[in-house]
Amino acid sequence: MIKKLTIILLILASNMLVWGQQDWVVVSKKSPLSISIYGEVGWALSSYHALENNFDVNFSPIAGMCLGGGAGLNLEIGNGTSSSLSAQAGLLYTRSGFAVEEQKVAGHYLCLPIAFQYYPLDFLYMELRAVPSLNIGSSPDAITIHNLTMVLDNHRANDFKIGLGAGGFIKSIGMGISMRYNFGLSKFAENLPWKGNQFEMLLYYRFDFKK
């Protein structure tokens, strides 16, 4: 009787060990999902153009600073490869404007960029982005073009841009470089029907959190 109980207990123990090992394998399996947070700083060059052909304005580009950060959700899609997809949302301050007739005009924007990135390799990505932006100020309050004074104050317009970009990322140090070109779809001000594009180059630092 004792021998039979011992055999039964051994069988049960071995089965529990196997089940435990199987459960451990499932739990410890690497998840394809990860969360990341990032901070970025860089430089932007903006250029504007008039929408009215009969209004001749010679715009010159100006440079400004970019500073921001955000978070992303990453999904590994490669079966034995390093390809992945990422969706990011962030907050970015940038300055966009132009120079005309020895006057520098700048709009200050608080942007809420939403980006979708594809990594064909773990160190290289391409992205498509939408950039709704809130105009938080313009300077100066007025400009003079062709002896015509145009008031900017109280005529501030929010902005919306669509952008394309590419960049590189070094996982071992968590740093990367991002380059993108944003196409403006909005007027600079309600009384100024001029649209602006912007080229950005930024350095960023990213933290990844995996299950």
Backbone hydrogen bonds in HBPLUS format (Angstrom, degrees):
<---DONOR---> <-ACCEPTOR-->    atom                        ^
c    i                          cat <-CA-CA->   ^        H-A-AA   ^      H-
h    n   atom  resd res      DA  || num        DHA   H-A  angle D-A-AA Bond
n    s   type  num  typ     dist DA aas  dist angle  dist       angle   num
A0005-LEU N   A0001-MET O   3.01 MM   4  6.33 160.1  2.05 150.8 155.7     1
A0006-THR N   A0002-ILE O   2.88 MM   4  6.08 154.3  1.95 146.5 154.2     2
A0007-ILE N   A0003-LYS O   2.92 MM   4  6.17 159.4  1.96 149.9 154.9     3
A0008-ILE N   A0004-LYS O   2.94 MM   4  6.19 161.5  1.98 149.7 154.8     4
A0009-LEU N   A0005-LEU O   2.86 MM   4  6.06 163.1  1.89 150.6 155.2     5
A0010-LEU N   A0006-THR O   2.91 MM   4  6.13 153.7  1.98 148.0 155.3     6
A0011-ILE N   A0007-ILE O   2.95 MM   4  6.20 156.4  2.01 149.1 155.4     7
A0012-LEU N   A0008-ILE O   2.92 MM   4  6.21 164.3  1.95 153.6 157.7     8
A0013-ALA N   A0009-LEU O   2.86 MM   4  6.01 158.6  1.91 146.5 152.8     9
A0014-SER N   A0010-LEU O   2.91 MM   4  6.08 157.5  1.96 146.9 152.7    10
A0015-ASN N   A0011-ILE O   2.97 MM   4  6.22 158.4  2.02 150.0 155.8    11
A0016-MET N   A0012-LEU O   2.93 MM   4  6.15 158.3  1.97 149.8 155.8    12
A0017-LEU N   A0013-ALA O   2.94 MM   4  6.15 149.2  2.04 143.4 151.9    13
A0018-VAL N   A0014-SER O   3.02 MM   4  6.30 155.6  2.08 146.8 152.7    14
A0019-TRP N   A0015-ASN O   2.91 MM   4  6.16 166.4  1.92 153.4 157.1    15
A0020-GLY N   A0016-MET O   2.83 MM   4  5.93 154.7  1.89 142.4 150.3    16
A0021-GLN N   A0017-LEU O   2.92 MM   4  6.15 153.7  1.99 145.1 151.9    17
A0022-GLN N   A0018-VAL O   2.92 MM   4  6.23 155.4  1.98 149.5 156.4    18
A0023-ASP N   A0019-TRP O   2.87 MM   4  6.13 162.8  1.89 153.8 158.2    19
A0024-TRP N   A0020-GLY O   2.92 MM   4  6.09 153.7  1.99 144.6 152.2    20
A0025-VAL N   A0021-GLN O   3.00 MM   4  6.24 151.8  2.08 144.8 151.9    21
A0026-VAL N   A0022-GLN O   3.12 MM   4  6.45 156.6  2.18 149.4 154.9    22
A0027-VAL N   A0023-ASP O   3.00 MM   4  6.24 166.9  2.01 155.3 158.2    23
A0028-SER N   A0024-TRP O   2.91 MM   4  5.94 159.7  1.95 149.3 155.1    24
A0029-LYS N   A0026-VAL O   3.35 MM   3  5.31 155.5  2.42  98.2 105.3    25
A0076-GLU N   A0032-PRO O   2.93 MM  44  4.98 160.9  1.97 137.8 144.0    26
A0034-SER N   A0074-ASN O   3.03 MM  40  5.16 145.8  2.15 141.4 145.1    27
A0074-ASN N   A0034-SER O   2.86 MM  40  5.16 177.8  1.86 159.0 159.7    28
A0035-ILE N   A0209-PHE O   2.96 MM 174  5.16 165.5  1.98 150.6 151.6    29
A0209-PHE N   A0035-ILE O   2.65 MM 174  5.16 156.1  1.71 163.5 171.4    30
A0036-SER N   A0072-GLY O   2.97 MM  36  5.06 163.2  2.00 140.0 142.1    31
A0072-GLY N   A0036-SER O   2.78 MM  36  5.06 153.2  1.85 145.7 147.2    32
A0037-ILE N   A0207-PHE O   3.00 MM 170  5.41 147.5  2.11 145.0 155.3    33
A0207-PHE N   A0037-ILE O   2.85 MM 170  5.41 165.5  1.87 163.5 168.4    34
A0038-TYR N   A0070-GLY O   2.96 MM  32  5.50 160.3  2.00 145.2 147.1    35
A0070-GLY N   A0038-TYR O   2.98 MM  32  5.50 151.0  2.07 146.2 148.6    36
A0039-GLY N   A0205-TYR O   3.05 MM 166  5.54 151.1  2.14 150.2 159.1    37
A0205-TYR N   A0039-GLY O   2.92 MM 166  5.54 155.5  1.98 157.9 166.1    38
A0040-GLU N   A0068-GLY O   2.89 MM  28  5.41 169.8  1.90 141.5 141.7    39
A0068-GLY N   A0040-GLU O   3.00 MM  28  5.41 164.6  2.03 155.4 154.0    40
A0041-VAL N   A0203-LEU O   3.00 MM 162  5.66 157.0  2.06 160.4 167.4    41
A0203-LEU N   A0041-VAL O   2.94 MM 162  5.66 165.2  1.96 161.5 156.6    42
A0042-GLY N   A0066-CYS O   2.97 MM  24  5.03 156.5  2.02 141.9 140.1    43
A0066-CYS N   A0042-GLY O   3.01 MM  24  5.03 159.8  2.06 123.1 121.6    44
A0043-TRP N   A0201-MET O   2.95 MM 158  5.54 161.8  1.98 154.6 156.0    45
A0201-MET N   A0043-TRP O   2.94 MM 158  5.54 161.9  1.97 165.6 170.7    46
A0044-ALA N   A0064-GLY O   2.81 MM  20  5.22 157.0  1.86 153.9 154.7    47
A0064-GLY N   A0044-ALA O   2.83 MM  20  5.22 148.9  1.93 147.1 154.1    48
A0045-LEU N   A0199-PHE O   2.80 MM 154  5.21 158.3  1.84 152.4 160.0    49
A0199-PHE N   A0045-LEU O   2.88 MM 154  5.21 168.9  1.89 150.0 150.9    50
A0046-SER N   A0062-ILE O   3.05 MM  16  5.80 163.6  2.08 170.2 167.2    51
A0062-ILE N   A0046-SER O   3.32 MM  16  5.80 142.4  2.47 144.8 154.8    52
A0047-SER N   A0197-ASN O   2.97 MM 150  5.49 158.9  2.01 150.6 155.6    53
A0197-ASN N   A0047-SER O   2.84 MM 150  5.49 153.5  1.91 166.0 168.1    54
A0049-HIS N   A0195-LYS O   2.97 MM 146  5.76 148.9  2.06 157.5 166.9    55
A0195-LYS N   A0049-HIS O   3.19 MM 146  5.76 145.0  2.32 166.9 162.8    56
A0051-LEU N   A0193-PRO O   3.25 MM 142  6.01 146.4  2.37 156.2 161.2    57
A0055-PHE N   A0052-GLU O   3.14 MM   3  5.51 165.0  2.16 114.2 117.5    58
A0060-SER N   A0099-ALA O   2.81 MM  39  4.88 142.7  1.95 146.6 154.6    59
A0099-ALA N   A0060-SER O   2.82 MM  39  4.88 152.4  1.90 143.7 149.7    60
A0067-LEU N   A0093-TYR O   3.06 MM  26  5.33 152.3  2.14 146.0 152.6    61
A0093-TYR N   A0067-LEU O   2.83 MM  26  5.33 175.6  1.83 152.9 153.3    62
A0069-GLY N   A0091-LEU O   3.02 MM  22  5.69 151.2  2.10 153.0 161.5    63
A0091-LEU N   A0069-GLY O   2.84 MM  22  5.69 159.5  1.88 172.4 179.3    64
A0071-ALA N   A0089-ALA O   3.01 MM  18  5.82 160.2  2.05 166.8 165.4    65
A0089-ALA N   A0071-ALA O   3.03 MM  18  5.82 162.2  2.07 170.2 175.9    66
A0073-LEU N   A0087-ALA O   2.89 MM  14  5.41 154.7  1.95 152.0 159.5    67
A0087-ALA N   A0073-LEU O   3.01 MM  14  5.41 158.2  2.06 147.2 153.3    68
A0075-LEU N   A0085-LEU O   2.79 MM  10  5.21 165.9  1.81 157.4 159.7    69
A0085-LEU N   A0075-LEU O   2.83 MM  10  5.21 160.6  1.87 150.6 155.9    70
A0077-ILE N   A0083-SER O   3.19 MM   6  5.91 151.7  2.27 126.3 134.3    71
A0078-GLY N   A0083-SER O   3.29 MM   5  4.90 142.9  2.43 141.1 130.6    72
A0084-SER N   A0119-TYR O   3.01 MM  35  5.06 144.1  2.14 130.6 141.2    73
A0119-TYR N   A0084-SER O   2.82 MM  35  5.06 179.3  1.83 157.6 157.6    74
A0086-SER N   A0117-GLN O   2.93 MM  31  4.98 149.6  2.03 144.3 144.1    75
A0117-GLN N   A0086-SER O   2.77 MM  31  4.98 169.3  1.78 152.5 156.2    76
A0088-GLN N   A0115-ALA O   2.85 MM  27  5.11 165.6  1.87 153.3 156.8    77
A0115-ALA N   A0088-GLN O   2.93 MM  27  5.11 155.9  1.99 137.1 145.1    78
A0090-GLY N   A0113-PRO O   3.07 MM  23  5.55 149.0  2.17 155.7 161.9    79
A0092-LEU N   A0111-CYS O   2.97 MM  19  4.93 161.6  2.00 135.5 139.0    80
A0111-CYS N   A0092-LEU O   2.66 MM  19  4.93 168.7  1.67 164.7 160.6    81
A0094-THR N   A0109-TYR O   3.09 MM  15  5.47 160.2  2.13 149.9 154.7    82
A0109-TYR N   A0094-THR O   2.94 MM  15  5.47 173.5  1.94 175.7 174.9    83
A0096-SER N   A0107-GLY O   2.93 MM  11  5.28 164.2  1.96 154.8 159.2    84
A0107-GLY N   A0096-SER O   2.69 MM  11  5.28 164.3  1.72 150.6 156.2    85
A0098-PHE N   A0105-VAL O   2.86 MM   7  5.39 148.2  1.96 149.2 159.8    86
A0105-VAL N   A0098-PHE O   2.74 MM   7  5.39 174.0  1.75 175.5 177.4    87
A0100-VAL N   A0103-GLN O   2.77 MM   3  5.22 154.5  1.84 149.3 156.4    88
A0103-GLN N   A0100-VAL O   2.89 MM   3  5.22 141.2  2.04 109.9 121.9    89
A0106-ALA N   A0139-SER O   2.90 MM  33  5.51 168.8  1.91 165.4 168.9    90
A0139-SER N   A0106-ALA O   2.96 MM  33  5.51 158.0  2.01 157.6 164.4    91
A0108-HIS N   A0137-GLY O   2.76 MM  29  5.23 172.4  1.77 165.2 164.5    92
A0136-ILE N   A0108-HIS O   2.83 MM  28  5.64 158.0  1.87 154.4 161.4    93
A0110-LEU N   A0134-LEU O   2.90 MM  24  5.14 160.5  1.94 145.3 150.7    94
A0134-LEU N   A0110-LEU O   2.93 MM  24  5.14 172.0  1.94 137.3 138.9    95
A0112-LEU N   A0132-PRO O   2.93 MM  20  5.67 160.1  1.97 171.5 178.1    96
A0114-ILE N   A0130-ALA O   2.91 MM  16  5.36 160.6  1.95 158.7 165.1    97
A0130-ALA N   A0114-ILE O   2.94 MM  16  5.36 158.7  1.98 152.1 157.9    98
A0116-PHE N   A0128-LEU O   2.88 MM  12  5.42 163.0  1.91 158.7 164.3    99
A0128-LEU N   A0116-PHE O   3.02 MM  12  5.42 153.9  2.08 146.6 154.0   100
A0118-TYR N   A0126-MET O   2.83 MM   8  5.41 160.3  1.87 159.4 166.0   101
A0126-MET N   A0118-TYR O   2.96 MM   8  5.41 151.1  2.04 144.0 152.0   102
A0124-LEU N   A0121-LEU O   3.28 MM   3  5.32 169.6  2.30 109.5 112.6   103
A0169-PHE N   A0123-PHE O   3.01 MM  46  4.65 152.7  2.09 114.8 120.1   104
A0125-TYR N   A0167-GLY O   3.07 MM  42  5.50 161.6  2.10 149.8 150.3   105
A0167-GLY N   A0125-TYR O   3.08 MM  42  5.50 150.9  2.17 147.0 146.6   106
A0127-GLU N   A0165-GLY O   2.94 MM  38  5.06 158.5  1.99 133.9 131.5   107
A0165-GLY N   A0127-GLU O   3.08 MM  38  5.06 151.2  2.16 141.7 139.1   108
A0129-ARG N   A0163-GLY O   2.95 MM  34  4.95 163.7  1.98 143.1 142.7   109
A0163-GLY N   A0129-ARG O   2.85 MM  34  4.95 171.5  1.85 142.7 145.1   110
A0131-VAL N   A0161-LYS O   2.79 MM  30  4.96 163.3  1.82 157.0 154.4   111
A0161-LYS N   A0131-VAL O   3.08 MM  30  4.96 153.6  2.15 118.5 126.7   112
A0133-SER N   A0159-ASP O   2.79 MM  26  4.95 158.7  1.84 155.0 148.2   113
A0159-ASP N   A0133-SER O   3.02 MM  26  4.95 160.4  2.06 133.5 139.5   114
A0152-LEU N   A0141-ASP O   2.53 MM  11  4.97 161.6  1.56 141.8 146.1   115
A0153-ASP N   A0141-ASP O   3.19 MM  12  4.98 150.2  2.28 134.1 132.9   116
A0143-ILE N   A0150-MET O   2.90 MM   7  5.34 154.5  1.97 146.5 153.1   117
A0150-MET N   A0143-ILE O   2.67 MM   7  5.34 167.3  1.69 166.0 170.8   118
A0145-ILE N   A0148-LEU O   2.90 MM   3  5.18 160.2  1.94 143.9 141.2   119
A0148-LEU N   A0145-ILE O   2.91 MM   3  5.18 150.1  2.00 107.3 117.0   120
A0155-HIS N   A0152-LEU O   3.01 MM   3  5.35 146.6  2.12 135.8 134.5   121
A0190-GLU N   A0155-HIS O   2.89 MM  35  5.20 156.9  1.94 142.3 149.1   122
A0185-LEU N   A0160-PHE O   2.92 MM  25  5.67 152.3  2.00 165.0 169.9   123
A0162-ILE N   A0183-PHE O   3.10 MM  21  5.29 153.9  2.17 139.0 142.9   124
A0183-PHE N   A0162-ILE O   2.74 MM  21  5.29 176.6  1.74 148.2 148.6   125
A0164-LEU N   A0181-TYR O   3.03 MM  17  5.53 154.4  2.10 146.7 149.4   126
A0181-TYR N   A0164-LEU O   2.80 MM  17  5.53 160.5  1.84 165.5 170.0   127
A0166-ALA N   A0179-MET O   2.87 MM  13  5.58 156.6  1.92 163.1 171.1   128
A0179-MET N   A0166-ALA O   2.90 MM  13  5.58 165.3  1.92 168.5 173.1   129
A0168-GLY N   A0177-ILE O   2.97 MM   9  5.45 148.6  2.07 148.7 158.8   130
A0177-ILE N   A0168-GLY O   2.96 MM   9  5.45 146.1  2.08 141.9 152.1   131
A0170-ILE N   A0175-MET O   2.83 MM   5  5.57 176.6  1.83 168.1 168.8   132
A0173-ILE N   A0170-ILE O   3.28 MM   3  5.93 146.3  2.40 114.6 122.0   133
A0174-GLY N   A0170-ILE O   2.86 MM   4  5.77 125.1  2.16 145.6 161.8   134
A0206-ARG N   A0174-GLY O   2.80 MM  32  5.25 165.6  1.82 157.0 162.0   135
A0176-GLY N   A0204-TYR O   2.99 MM  28  5.41 148.9  2.09 152.0 154.1   136
A0204-TYR N   A0176-GLY O   3.04 MM  28  5.41 163.7  2.06 141.4 143.2   137
A0178-SER N   A0202-LEU O   2.84 MM  24  5.22 164.1  1.87 155.8 159.5   138
A0202-LEU N   A0178-SER O   2.89 MM  24  5.22 163.6  1.92 152.5 158.1   139
A0180-ARG N   A0200-GLU O   3.06 MM  20  5.39 158.1  2.11 144.0 149.5   140
A0200-GLU N   A0180-ARG O   2.89 MM  20  5.39 168.1  1.91 162.4 165.3   141
A0182-ASN N   A0198-GLN O   2.77 MM  16  5.13 171.7  1.78 157.4 158.6   142
A0198-GLN N   A0182-ASN O   2.95 MM  16  5.13 158.1  2.00 144.4 150.0   143
A0188-PHE N   A0194-TRP O   2.82 MM   6  5.57 129.6  2.07 144.8 160.1   144
A0192-LEU N   A0189-ALA O   3.01 MM   3  4.86 160.2  2.05 102.9 108.9   145
A0194-TRP N   A0192-LEU O   2.78 MM   2  5.61 139.3  1.94 106.5  94.4   146
